[in-house]
Amino acid sequence: MKNTAHLVFILSFLLVSCGDDSGSSADDSEKKINTTISGMAQWPFEEGTIVSIYELDENFEKTGINYETKIKNDSGEYSENIKKIQSQYALLKAYGYYSNLVTGEQAKDKLTLYALADLSESDKLNINLLTHLAHKRTLYLISAKNKSLKDAKKQAEKELLKPFGIKEINDDESTALLALSILLQGTFPEENINDRLTNYKNDIEKDGICNDSKTATQIADWAYQQNLDSGLTKIRSNIEKQKKYTDIPAFEKYVDGFWQANYGLGSCTDKQKNEIRKNTNSESNFSDLYFICKSKKWREATKKEKDSYYWPDSLDNIKAKEGDAYWSKIDSTVCYIHEDKSWHKSDISNCTLGLQTCTKQRVRDIDTTSNGNWYVCDGEQWLHWNSFEIDPKDSKWKTSIKNEKDTLGWKKAEQGTTRKGSKTDIIYIFDKNAWRLATIPEATLGGCTKEIEDSLGYVEIRKGQEFIDPVAISCKQEKSIKYPDGLKCPKPTNSPNSYYDCSYIDCSTSLFENGYYRCNDEQWHRVDDCTIELIKLNEGKPGKDGDSHWGTTCPSRCYVFENDSNNSTHGKWRVGDLTECALGLGGCTKSRDGMKKTGLSATKYYGCQIDVFCFQDLTVYEKSETQYVCRSTVVSDFPHEWQETQSRNIKSNRSE
């Protein structure tokens, strides 16, 4: 025999019992409560789930007094005798494994549900999905809006149920809450449900509104998919197999009602019979579907139903939407489209190809039919790709059309000006009297112009921008040069007194890389760590003329501080010759030109391929000294170096 009273008690989602919100007097609040609290912890939880009861003070903070018990059976029943609680307020918590209503199996993760209660109203207290989701919102309304617990709970629960198409809880509360639980469990059955419920609670805490449209759409799409695959029938069967309920209400109406409301379909009654409506949720995976109202239920409309659907007054401007198409029932060669708030005759391709209508707003859009043919919209009709003499397998033409559309109608601007696209977030730059797609450095740092010469900035990869570095491409062509024997960059010797420097254009990678870029000759160039180290040296504390030291990031690099002129007290760090750091003589600067000093003996090997490759190798002998002179050099690419007075130990292999 079906036991309706038992159903209302054991179904998994009853509210905490409501009662008079008159509260207790000041004298009553001092009395200790000695009673037995009982109720149900419902998801449904498995037997052995822990139920905790925490005393709360008048500010709804825990006092430190709590009791703990376990549910007695799979229906979620629990009871506990409490003796020391003085406050009328309590927080109930259920923690344990639960049965998944969608899969019919025990969930992998444990679940936590909360409920706020007023012990002066009732000792029959339930913990369920609704009490849990309304928990934080209720506390906020009490503290921020000065509402009573009863009024705060009522408002929070009403706000919570509204997005699910449930206006209020009444005699049908078990059905509505069962549907709500299925919707929340069904979308991601393997996901830890605690995280999803917590995110939802946090979202609605301050304003009572769930702003996560993405999640709502995912739930709606899942619910619609169940409608197609007899999923709700399978869920009902899973619940029946659990043998925990004497009867299962018609939760399906609320599940279907949710996705239909999310898709903007509205009611389906005798008044809407045979009416066809489109899914208006653009985030939905089924946003292109049309639905027809039949037998008081929405279902996907067939092609025949869509083609024969009668527009009120033939072509009704009130109900029509921008881009709607209508194939004339009188003359099958005539196609109408709704554009600029009115209907007009259009090219037949707008009705025959099965694509979205080609309007002025879609000029240069590209699309493909179900049989794989590519078409381009010229603003009035769909043109086959053959009309453009392009290869549909080449993605470059699609990108080109997309970029043209993104900059359509733009006026000229100053050289180097950057701007975001009209329809995308892609960045374009005005260069050589025309707009073009910006490179990744240009999209981040702007155009490289003479006004910002030598400026430096960090660049990371940016989707949609020009990926190839044009400077690196030209550099790659130079890489084909074959160096003669003896000019290959040598490895440093193992001697601790050997110093080594090798500088050349690194063309090993032509694609963009994250890193620092410097503006030089109106192009952004990648800079290496050594260049960055020199830049940072000049941004820091200045040195004295002739100061020199080895690099930190680049320990084989010698840095020298040199004044701007003989009489100047201002200067900057530069890359020095190896002799300016290794011999203990300091830098060979302009002010020291011709100076003679004695330093450690050394042998230097030097080679260079013009504009491509240069290297130095210096070996120092600590037990002998040599006299050096600071002078300009013919061989080295560095401005000054220390040379032996007779230049006996310097070997050169320079290719002119």
C-alpha positions in Angstrom: 0.0 0.0 0.0 1.3 3.4 -1.0 2.0 5.5 2.1 1.7 9.2 1.2 2.5 10.3 4.7 5.6 8.2 4.8 6.7 9.6 1.4 6.5 13.2 2.7 8.6 12.1 5.6 11.3 10.1 3.9 11.7 11.7 0.4 15.1 13.3 0.3 14.4 17.0 0.4 12.0 18.2 3.1 12.5 21.6 4.6 13.4 22.3 8.2 10.0 22.4 9.9 8.5 25.9 10.1 6.7 27.4 13.1 6.1 30.6 15.0 8.9 33.1 14.8 8.0 34.8 18.1 11.3 33.7 19.6 12.0 33.3 23.4 12.0 35.9 26.1 15.1 37.0 27.9 14.3 34.8 30.9 13.6 31.8 28.7 17.0 32.2 26.9 18.8 31.6 30.2 17.1 28.2 30.7 19.0 25.1 29.5 17.2 23.2 26.8 16.8 19.5 27.6 15.1 17.7 24.8 15.5 15.1 22.1 16.1 16.4 18.6 15.2 14.1 15.7 14.6 14.3 12.0 16.1 13.3 8.7 19.4 13.9 7.0 18.4 13.6 3.4 20.3 13.4 0.0 19.8 10.4 0.5 22.6 9.6 2.8 23.9 6.1 3.6 23.5 4.5 7.1 26.3 5.6 9.4 26.4 9.2 8.2 27.5 11.5 11.1 25.0 14.2 12.3 26.5 17.0 14.4 24.5 19.6 16.4 26.3 22.9 17.2 24.9 25.5 19.7 24.9 29.0 18.2 24.8 32.3 20.2 22.6 35.2 19.4 25.2 36.3 16.7 25.0 32.8 15.2 28.5 32.0 16.2 29.5 28.5 17.7 29.6 28.5 21.5 31.8 25.3 21.7 29.0 23.0 22.8 28.1 20.3 20.3 26.6 16.8 20.1 27.2 14.1 17.6 25.2 11.1 16.5 24.7 8.9 13.4 21.7 8.3 11.2 19.9 5.0 12.0 18.9 3.8 8.5 19.1 4.5 4.8 16.1 6.8 5.1 18.3 9.2 7.0 16.6 9.2 10.4 18.5 10.4 13.4 17.9 11.5 17.0 20.0 12.9 19.9 19.2 13.9 23.4 20.7 17.4 24.3 20.9 18.8 27.8 23.4 21.7 28.1 22.3 24.0 25.2 21.0 27.4 26.5 20.6 29.2 23.1 17.6 28.6 20.9 19.7 28.6 17.8 21.6 25.6 16.4 23.6 24.6 13.3 23.0 21.0 12.1 25.6 19.2 9.9 25.4 15.9 8.1 28.6 14.3 6.7 28.8 10.9 4.9 28.4 8.9 1.8 25.2 9.2 -0.3 23.5 7.4 -3.1 23.7 9.1 -6.4 20.1 9.5 -7.7 21.3 9.7 -11.4 23.6 6.6 -11.5 22.0 4.6 -8.7 25.5 4.0 -7.2 27.2 5.1 -4.0 29.1 8.3 -4.7 32.9 8.3 -4.5 33.1 11.4 -2.3 31.5 12.2 1.0 28.9 15.0 1.2 28.4 17.8 3.7 25.0 19.4 4.2 24.1 22.2 6.7 20.8 23.5 8.2 20.1 26.4 10.5 17.4 25.8 13.2 15.4 27.5 16.0 15.0 24.9 18.8 12.3 27.0 20.4 10.1 26.3 17.4 10.4 22.6 16.9 12.6 19.6 17.8 11.8 17.9 14.5 14.7 19.2 12.3 15.7 18.0 8.8 18.9 18.6 6.9 18.5 18.6 3.1 19.7 20.3 -0.1 17.5 23.4 0.3 18.6 24.1 3.9 22.2 23.7 2.8 22.1 26.0 -0.3 20.1 28.6 1.7 22.6 28.5 4.7 25.0 31.4 3.8 22.3 33.6 2.2 20.2 33.2 5.4 23.0 34.3 7.6 23.7 37.3 5.4 20.1 38.5 5.5 20.1 38.2 9.3 23.4 40.1 9.8 23.1 42.7 6.9 19.4 43.1 6.6 18.4 42.6 10.3 15.8 39.9 9.4 14.6 37.1 11.8 15.8 33.6 11.2 12.3 32.6 9.9 12.0 35.5 7.5 15.6 35.2 6.3 15.2 31.4 5.6 11.9 32.0 3.7 13.4 34.7 1.5 16.7 32.7 0.8 14.8 29.6 -0.2 12.4 31.5 -2.5 15.4 33.2 -4.3 17.2 29.9 -4.5 14.3 28.1 -6.2 13.4 30.8 -8.7 16.1 30.0 -11.3 14.9 26.4 -11.3 11.4 27.4 -12.3 10.0 26.6 -8.8 8.0 29.6 -7.6 7.5 28.4 -4.0 7.5 25.2 -1.9 4.0 23.9 -1.1 2.4 20.5 -1.0 4.5 19.5 -4.0 7.8 20.3 -2.2 9.1 16.7 -2.3 8.7 16.6 -6.1 10.4 20.0 -6.6 13.3 19.2 -4.3 13.9 15.8 -5.9 14.1 17.4 -9.3 16.5 20.0 -8.0 18.8 17.3 -6.6 18.7 15.4 -9.9 19.6 18.5 -11.9 22.6 19.3 -9.6 23.8 15.7 -9.4 23.3 14.9 -13.1 25.4 17.4 -14.9 28.8 16.2 -13.5 28.1 12.9 -11.7 31.8 12.2 -11.2 32.7 15.6 -9.9 33.0 16.3 -6.1 29.5 17.7 -5.5 30.7 19.6 -2.4 32.7 22.1 -4.6 29.7 22.7 -6.9 27.3 23.3 -4.0 29.8 25.6 -2.2 30.3 27.7 -5.3 26.6 28.1 -5.7 26.2 29.1 -2.0 28.9 31.7 -2.3 27.4 33.0 -5.6 24.0 33.8 -4.1 25.2 34.9 -0.6 25.1 38.7 -1.2 22.3 39.3 -3.7 20.4 36.0 -3.9 21.1 35.7 -7.6 23.2 33.0 -9.3 25.3 34.8 -11.9 27.0 31.7 -13.3 25.1 31.4 -16.6 27.6 28.9 -18.0 26.8 26.3 -15.3 23.1 27.0 -15.6 23.4 26.3 -19.4 25.4 23.1 -18.8 22.6 21.9 -16.5 19.9 22.8 -19.0 21.8 21.1 -21.9 22.2 17.9 -19.7 18.4 18.0 -18.8 17.5 18.4 -22.5 19.8 15.5 -23.4 18.0 13.3 -20.9 14.8 14.1 -22.7 16.2 12.8 -25.9 17.8 9.6 -24.6 15.1 8.5 -22.2 17.5 9.5 -19.4 14.8 10.5 -16.9 13.2 7.1 -17.3 16.6 5.5 -16.4 16.9 7.8 -13.4 13.5 6.8 -12.2 14.4 3.2 -12.5 17.7 3.8 -10.5 15.7 5.4 -7.7 13.3 2.5 -7.6 16.1 0.0 -7.4 17.4 1.7 -4.2 14.1 0.6 -2.5 14.2 3.5 -0.2 11.0 5.2 -1.2 7.4 3.9 -1.2 6.5 6.2 -4.1 8.4 8.5 -6.5 6.7 11.7 -7.5 6.6 13.1 -11.1 10.0 15.0 -10.8 10.2 15.0 -14.7 8.0 18.1 -15.0 10.5 20.2 -13.1 13.5 18.8 -14.9 11.9 19.6 -18.3 10.7 22.9 -17.1 14.2 24.0 -16.2 15.8 23.5 -19.7 12.7 24.9 -21.4 12.9 28.1 -19.3 16.7 28.3 -19.8 16.1 28.1 -23.6 13.5 30.9 -23.5 10.7 28.7 -24.8 8.1 29.6 -22.1 4.8 27.8 -21.5 3.5 25.1 -23.8 -0.3 25.0 -23.4 -3.3 24.8 -25.8 -2.7 28.4 -26.5 0.8 27.8 -27.9 -0.2 24.6 -29.8 1.9 24.1 -33.0 3.9 27.3 -32.3 7.6 27.1 -33.2 10.3 28.8 -31.1 14.1 28.9 -31.3 16.4 28.2 -28.4 17.5 31.8 -27.5 20.4 30.8 -25.2 23.5 31.5 -27.3 25.7 29.6 -24.8 23.8 26.4 -25.3 25.2 23.5 -27.3 21.7 23.3 -28.9 21.3 27.1 -29.7 20.5 26.4 -33.3 17.5 24.2 -32.6 13.8 25.1 -33.1 11.1 23.6 -30.9 7.4 23.0 -31.5 4.7 22.9 -28.9 2.8 19.6 -29.2 0.6 17.9 -26.7 1.6 20.5 -24.1 5.2 19.6 -24.4 8.1 21.2 -26.3 10.1 19.0 -28.6 12.5 19.6 -31.5 10.7 20.6 -34.7 11.3 18.5 -37.8 12.5 20.2 -41.0 9.1 19.7 -42.5 7.4 21.4 -39.5 9.9 24.3 -39.8 9.5 24.7 -43.5 5.7 24.7 -43.3 5.4 26.8 -40.2 2.9 29.6 -40.8 4.2 33.1 -40.0 1.2 35.2 -38.7 0.1 37.7 -41.3 2.5 36.0 -43.7 5.5 38.0 -42.7 5.0 39.4 -39.2 7.6 42.0 -38.3 6.7 41.9 -34.6 7.6 38.2 -34.0 10.3 38.0 -36.6 14.0 38.2 -35.5 17.0 39.7 -37.3 18.3 37.1 -39.8 15.1 35.0 -40.0 14.4 33.5 -43.4 11.1 32.6 -44.9 10.5 30.5 -48.1 7.5 31.6 -49.9 4.6 29.0 -49.9 3.3 30.5 -53.1 6.5 30.6 -55.2 9.3 28.3 -54.1 11.8 30.4 -56.0 11.3 33.4 -53.7 13.2 33.7 -50.4 12.6 36.4 -47.8 14.9 37.5 -45.0 14.2 39.8 -42.0 16.8 42.5 -41.9 16.9 46.0 -40.5 13.5 45.3 -38.8 11.7 44.5 -42.0 11.2 41.7 -44.5 12.6 41.9 -48.1 13.3 39.5 -50.9 16.7 37.9 -50.9 18.9 35.6 -52.9 17.5 32.0 -52.9 20.8 30.8 -51.3 19.5 32.2 -48.0 16.8 29.6 -48.0 18.4 26.6 -49.8 21.8 26.1 -48.3 20.8 25.6 -44.7 23.2 28.3 -43.5 22.4 31.4 -41.4 21.1 34.2 -43.5 23.7 36.3 -45.4 23.0 39.9 -44.3 25.0 43.2 -44.2 26.0 42.4 -40.7 27.6 39.1 -41.9 29.6 40.5 -44.9 32.7 38.4 -45.4 31.6 35.7 -43.0 32.4 32.2 -44.1 30.5 29.0 -43.5 30.2 25.4 -44.7 27.2 23.4 -45.6 26.5 19.9 -44.4 28.1 18.4 -47.5 31.4 20.3 -46.8 31.1 23.1 -49.4 32.5 26.5 -48.4 30.7 29.7 -48.9 31.4 33.4 -48.4 28.8 36.0 -47.6 29.0 39.2 -49.7 26.3 40.9 -47.7 23.4 39.8 -49.8 24.0 36.2 -50.9 26.3 33.2 -50.3 29.0 32.8 -52.9 30.8 29.5 -53.5 34.5 29.6 -52.8 35.3 29.0 -56.5 34.1 32.6 -57.1 37.2 33.7 -55.2 39.7 31.4 -56.8 40.8 30.0 -53.4 41.6 26.6 -52.0 39.1 25.8 -49.3 41.6 23.5 -47.6 43.9 26.5 -47.0 43.1 28.1 -43.7 44.9 31.3 -44.6 42.1 32.6 -46.8 39.6 32.2 -44.0 41.9 34.1 -41.6 42.4 36.8 -44.2 38.7 37.3 -44.7 38.1 37.4 -40.9 40.8 40.1 -40.5 39.4 42.2 -43.3 36.0 42.1 -41.7 37.5 42.9 -38.3 38.9 46.2 -39.8 36.2 47.1 -42.2 35.5 50.8 -42.4 38.6 51.8 -40.4 40.1 55.2 -41.1 43.8 56.0 -41.5 45.9 56.6 -38.3 49.4 57.6 -37.2 52.2 55.1 -38.0 52.4 52.5 -35.2 48.9 53.0 -33.9 47.3 49.8 -32.5 43.6 49.0 -32.2 41.4 46.1 -31.2 39.3 44.5 -33.9 35.6 45.5 -34.3 34.4 42.0 -33.9 37.3 40.2 -32.1 40.0 40.9 -29.5 42.7 40.6 -32.1 45.1 43.6 -32.3 45.8 45.4 -35.6 48.5 48.0 -36.3 48.6 50.9 -38.8 51.7 50.4 -40.8 52.8 51.8 -44.2 49.5 53.5 -44.8 47.3 50.4 -44.1 46.0 48.3 -41.3 47.5 44.9 -40.9 47.6 42.1 -38.3 50.0 43.0 -35.5 52.8 40.8 -34.5 52.8 39.4 -30.9 55.3 42.1 -29.6 53.3 44.9 -31.4 50.0 43.6 -29.9 51.5 43.9 -26.4 54.0 46.9 -26.6 52.5 48.9 -29.5 54.3 49.9 -32.7 58.1 50.3 -32.6 58.7 53.9 -33.8 61.7 56.3 -33.6 60.1 58.0 -30.6 60.5 54.9 -28.4 63.8 53.7 -29.8 65.7 51.4 -27.4 62.6 50.9 -25.1 62.3 47.4 -23.6 59.2 45.3 -22.7 58.2 41.8 -21.8 56.0 39.9 -24.2 54.0 36.7 -23.8 52.2 34.7 -26.5 48.9 36.1 -27.6 46.3 34.1 -29.4 45.2 35.3 -32.9 48.3 37.5 -33.6 51.0 37.2 -36.2 53.1 34.3 -34.9 56.2 34.6 -37.1 58.9 37.1 -36.2 59.8 38.8 -39.5 63.3 39.8 -38.2 64.0 36.2 -37.3 62.9 35.1 -40.8 65.4 37.3 -42.5 68.0 36.2 -40.0 67.3 32.6 -40.8 68.3 33.3 -44.4 71.8 34.4 -43.2 72.2 31.2 -41.3 72.9 29.5 -44.7 76.4 31.0 -44.7 79.0 28.3 -44.3 81.8 29.4 -41.9 85.3 28.5 -43.0 87.3 26.1 -40.8 88.7 28.0 -37.8 85.8 30.4 -37.6 83.3 28.0 -35.9 82.6 29.3 -32.4 85.2 27.4 -30.2 84.4 25.8 -26.9 86.1 27.5 -23.9 89.2 25.8 -22.6 89.3 23.9 -19.3 91.9 26.2 -17.9 90.6 28.4 -15.0 92.5 31.3 -16.4 90.9 31.1 -19.8 88.3 33.7 -20.8 85.9 33.2 -23.6 83.3 35.3 -25.5 81.3 34.4 -28.6 78.7 36.8 -30.1 76.7 36.1 -33.2 73.2 36.4 -34.6 71.2 33.4 -33.2 68.8 32.3 -35.9 68.0 28.9 -34.5 64.4 29.8 -33.8 62.2 31.9 -36.2 58.9 31.5 -34.2 57.9 33.8 -31.4 59.2 33.1 -27.9 58.1 34.6 -24.6 60.7 37.1 -23.4 62.0 40.7 -23.5 61.9 42.7 -26.8 63.6 45.9 -27.6 62.6 48.6 -30.2 65.4 49.1 -32.7 65.3 50.4 -36.3 61.4 50.4 -36.1 61.3 46.7 -35.4 60.8 44.7 -32.1 63.8 42.4 -31.6 64.2 39.6 -29.1 67.0 40.3 -26.6 69.0 37.7 -24.8 69.8 37.6 -21.0 73.1 39.3 -21.5 71.5 42.3 -23.2 69.0 42.5 -20.4 71.7 42.4 -17.8 73.5 45.4 -19.5 70.2 47.3 -19.6 69.6 46.7 -15.9 73.2 47.8 -15.1 72.5 51.2 -16.7 69.2 51.5 -14.9 71.0 51.0 -11.5 73.8 52.9 -9.7 76.4 54.4 -12.1 80.1 53.5 -11.7 83.3 55.5 -12.2 85.1 55.9 -15.5 87.2 52.7 -16.0 85.3 50.5 -13.6 85.0 47.0 -14.9 83.6 43.6 -13.8 82.4 40.3 -15.1 78.7 39.7 -15.5 76.5 37.8 -13.1 73.9 36.4 -15.5 76.6 36.2 -18.2 79.9 35.5 -16.3 82.0 35.5 -19.5 80.8 39.0 -20.4 82.9 41.9 -19.4 81.2 45.2 -18.5 83.0 48.6 -18.4 81.7 52.0 -17.2 82.8 54.9 -19.4 82.1 58.6 -19.2 80.4 60.2 -22.2 83.5 62.5 -22.7 86.8 63.4 -21.1 85.2 66.3 -19.2 81.9 64.6 -18.4 80.9 63.1 -15.1 78.1 61.2 -16.7 78.4 57.9 -18.5 77.1 54.4 -18.9 78.0 50.7 -18.8 79.1 49.0 -22.0 80.2 45.6 -23.1 84.0 45.5 -22.8 86.8 43.6 -24.3 88.0 40.6 -22.4 91.3 42.4 -21.6 89.4 45.1 -19.7 88.3 42.6 -17.0 90.9 39.7 -17.1 94.2 41.7 -16.8 93.4 43.7 -13.7 93.9 47.0 -15.5 90.3 48.2 -15.5 88.5 49.5 -18.6 90.2 51.0 -21.6 88.1 54.2 -21.9 88.4 57.3 -24.0 90.0 59.2 -21.1 92.6 56.5 -20.8 93.5 56.3 -24.5 97.3 56.0 -24.8 97.8 55.1 -21.1 100.4 52.4 -20.4 100.0 49.9 -17.5 101.6 46.7 -16.5 99.3 43.6 -16.2 99.2 39.8 -16.3 100.5 38.3 -19.5 97.9 36.8 -21.8 97.5 35.2 -25.2 94.4 36.2 -27.2 92.8 34.5 -30.2 90.2 36.5 -32.2 88.1 35.7 -35.2 85.1 37.3 -37.0 82.8 36.9 -39.9 81.4 40.3 -40.7 78.0 41.1 -39.3 77.4 37.5 -38.5 79.9 35.9 -36.1 82.7 37.1 -33.8 84.6 35.4 -30.9 87.5 35.9 -28.5 89.5 33.5 -26.5 91.9 34.8 -23.9 94.3 32.8 -21.7 96.0 34.6 -18.8 99.4 33.6 -17.3 99.5 34.6 -13.6 103.3 34.2 -13.2 104.4 36.7 -15.8 103.6 40.4 -16.5 103.4 42.4 -19.7 103.2 46.1 -20.4 99.9 47.1 -22.1 98.7 50.3 -23.8 95.1 51.4 -24.0 94.3 52.2 -27.6 91.7 51.9 -30.3 91.9 48.7 -32.3 91.6 47.9 -35.9 90.8 44.2 -35.4 88.3 44.1 -32.6 84.6 45.1 -32.8 84.9 46.7 -29.3 85.8 50.4 -29.1 88.9 50.0 -27.0 91.1 47.2 -25.6 94.4 46.7 -23.8 97.1 45.7 -26.2 100.7 44.6 -25.6 103.0 47.5 -26.5 104.3 45.4 -29.3 101.1 43.5 -30.0 103.0 40.2 -30.1 100.5 37.8 -28.6 97.4 38.9 -30.5 96.4 36.5 -33.3 93.8 37.5 -35.8 91.7 35.6 -38.4 89.3 38.2 -39.8 87.5 37.6 -43.0 86.8 40.9 -44.8 
